[in-house]
Amino acid sequence: MKGVSINLEGKKAIVFGIANDKSIAWHIAKRLNDAGCRIAAGYQERVEQLFLPLMKELNNPVYEKCDVVDDASMDAFFRKVQEEFGEVDFLVHSIAFAKREHLHGQFMNVDKRGYEVSHQVSSYSLIELTRRAAPMLKSNGSIIAMTYLGSEKAVPGYNIMGVAKAALEACVRYLAVDLGEKQIRVNAISAGPIATLAASGIANFADMLLNYVAKSPLKRNITADEVADCALFLCSDLSKAITGQVIYVDAGYSSMGI
Ligand SMILES: NC(=O)c1ccc[n+]([C@@H]2O[C@H](COP(=O)([O-])OP(=O)(O)OC[C@H]3O[C@@H](n4cnc5c(N)ncnc54)[C@H](O)[C@@H]3O)[C@@H](O)[C@H]2O)c1
């Protein structure tokens, strides 16, 4: 970034959600790393092949398999981070999952298990990871979750994920209250559509990209690097009075009425 320099030397971040070099979490991890922050990354076994080479690009990272539906793997991950880092400054939650069959067609066809799993992975996990990280989190710390406009407006095809994101955004506000006294901030970034692995499961995704170009005030799509810029801001003292918020990095699309 030209003109503004944010120095995170000596800081440490836990980052969840790196699957490959397109992942929003990867762009955030790289940005924090380049600002001097050390990264502890939790990753799913299924993404290992593309995940491991990326770790070579970071400065002395810590990494461990961690699936948020598996208590034992979360225990092992947080034990490792505790041993290696002791204290942490930031937690980045960039995780979501819904069954592919529930990301198209009529929303009312979602079944109970599909509802549960989307919420367990995409919103409950923020509570679980925050609770586990809390004893290690330093005052002035920052927690960031990733969300999307489908939480507050109906976006055909986004379906059950929109409901999970609504829950996630509510979790952000309640966690901000829990941790506020310790001067730890909790916010969500609501990003415009970006072509990633997770996005490939959403019906109408190509139309979403075209819609942003046609209708957003900036007449374009956004990049994962622009989301990472916002995450860097939210980890810095420049945002130290901002908590419990959903911040839009969406070329202004969410501000439009038509
Ligand atoms: N790509 C977009 O258009 C967009 C827009 C707004 C918000 N988001 C949000 O950004 C976040 C990151 O998604 P992305 O687009 O970078 O896609 P991605 O596929 O690169 O990342 C999703 C990540 O979730 C992880 N994950 C899924 N289930 C998990 C589990 N059980 N345990 C641990 N990790 C698990 C995957 O391993 C993967 O790393 C998600 O919350 C997504 O909803 C994405």
Ligand as a Chemical Component Dictionary entry (heavy atoms), coordinates in Angstrom:
data_LIG
# 
_chem_comp.id                   LIG 
_chem_comp.type                 NON-POLYMER 
_chem_comp.pdbx_formal_charge   0 
_chem_comp.three_letter_code    LIG 
# 
loop_
_chem_comp_atom.comp_id 
_chem_comp_atom.atom_id 
_chem_comp_atom.alt_atom_id 
_chem_comp_atom.type_symbol 
_chem_comp_atom.charge 
_chem_comp_atom.model_Cartn_x 
_chem_comp_atom.model_Cartn_y 
_chem_comp_atom.model_Cartn_z 
_chem_comp_atom.pdbx_ordinal 
LIG N1  N1  N 0  -15.800 -15.789 -2.602 1  
LIG C1  C1  C 0  -16.815 -14.952 -2.388 2  
LIG O1  O1  O 0  -17.464 -14.466 -3.316 3  
LIG C2  C2  C 0  -17.161 -14.547 -0.968 4  
LIG C3  C3  C 0  -17.899 -13.357 -0.772 5  
LIG C4  C4  C 0  -18.237 -12.990 0.530  6  
LIG C5  C5  C 0  -17.858 -13.810 1.590  7  
LIG N2  N2  N 1  -17.144 -14.952 1.339  8  
LIG C6  C6  C 0  -16.757 -15.776 2.503  9  
LIG O2  O2  O 0  -15.352 -15.805 2.586  10 
LIG C7  C7  C 0  -14.975 -16.962 3.316  11 
LIG C8  C8  C 0  -13.858 -17.684 2.585  12 
LIG O3  O3  O 0  -14.346 -18.246 1.380  13 
LIG P1  P1  P 0  -13.515 -18.188 0.016  14 
LIG O4  O4  O 0  -14.395 -17.543 -0.967 15 
LIG O5  O5  O -1 -12.149 -17.669 0.243  16 
LIG O6  O6  O 0  -13.488 -19.733 -0.418 17 
LIG P2  P2  P 0  -12.459 -20.915 -0.070 18 
LIG O7  O7  O 0  -13.112 -22.149 -0.577 19 
LIG O8  O8  O 0  -11.114 -20.607 -0.561 20 
LIG O9  O9  O 0  -12.440 -20.921 1.529  21 
LIG C9  C9  C 0  -13.395 -21.604 2.309  22 
LIG C10 C10 C 0  -12.601 -22.297 3.390  23 
LIG O10 O10 O 0  -13.457 -22.906 4.357  24 
LIG C11 C11 C 0  -12.766 -24.034 4.818  25 
LIG N3  N3  N 0  -13.662 -24.950 5.506  26 
LIG C12 C12 C 0  -14.849 -25.442 5.064  27 
LIG N4  N4  N 0  -15.333 -26.326 5.949  28 
LIG C13 C13 C 0  -14.437 -26.384 6.968  29 
LIG C14 C14 C 0  -14.349 -27.136 8.173  30 
LIG N5  N5  N 0  -15.302 -28.025 8.501  31 
LIG N6  N6  N 0  -13.284 -26.948 8.987  32 
LIG C15 C15 C 0  -12.308 -26.072 8.663  33 
LIG N7  N7  N 0  -12.330 -25.336 7.525  34 
LIG C16 C16 C 0  -13.374 -25.501 6.698  35 
LIG C17 C17 C 0  -12.183 -24.649 3.556  36 
LIG O11 O11 O 0  -11.136 -25.566 3.828  37 
LIG C18 C18 C 0  -11.684 -23.407 2.851  38 
LIG O12 O12 O 0  -10.352 -23.146 3.197  39 
LIG C19 C19 C 0  -16.251 -17.781 3.510  40 
LIG O13 O13 O 0  -16.793 -17.486 4.785  41 
LIG C20 C20 C 0  -17.150 -17.237 2.427  42 
LIG O14 O14 O 0  -18.524 -17.427 2.711  43 
LIG C21 C21 C 0  -16.776 -15.324 0.100  44 
# 
loop_
_chem_comp_bond.comp_id 
_chem_comp_bond.atom_id_1 
_chem_comp_bond.atom_id_2 
_chem_comp_bond.value_order 
_chem_comp_bond.pdbx_ordinal 
LIG N1  C1  SING 1  
LIG C1  O1  DOUB 2  
LIG C1  C2  SING 3  
LIG C2  C3  SING 4  
LIG C2  C21 DOUB 5  
LIG C3  C4  DOUB 6  
LIG C4  C5  SING 7  
LIG C5  N2  DOUB 8  
LIG N2  C6  SING 9  
LIG N2  C21 SING 10 
LIG C6  O2  SING 11 
LIG C6  C20 SING 12 
LIG O2  C7  SING 13 
LIG C7  C8  SING 14 
LIG C7  C19 SING 15 
LIG C8  O3  SING 16 
LIG O3  P1  SING 17 
LIG P1  O4  DOUB 18 
LIG P1  O5  SING 19 
LIG P1  O6  SING 20 
LIG O6  P2  SING 21 
LIG P2  O7  DOUB 22 
LIG P2  O8  SING 23 
LIG P2  O9  SING 24 
LIG O9  C9  SING 25 
LIG C9  C10 SING 26 
LIG C10 O10 SING 27 
LIG C10 C18 SING 28 
LIG O10 C11 SING 29 
LIG C11 N3  SING 30 
LIG C11 C17 SING 31 
LIG N3  C12 SING 32 
LIG N3  C16 SING 33 
LIG C12 N4  DOUB 34 
LIG N4  C13 SING 35 
LIG C13 C14 SING 36 
LIG C13 C16 DOUB 37 
LIG C14 N5  SING 38 
LIG C14 N6  DOUB 39 
LIG N6  C15 SING 40 
LIG C15 N7  DOUB 41 
LIG N7  C16 SING 42 
LIG C17 O11 SING 43 
LIG C17 C18 SING 44 
LIG C18 O12 SING 45 
LIG C19 O13 SING 46 
LIG C19 C20 SING 47 
LIG C20 O14 SING 48 
# 
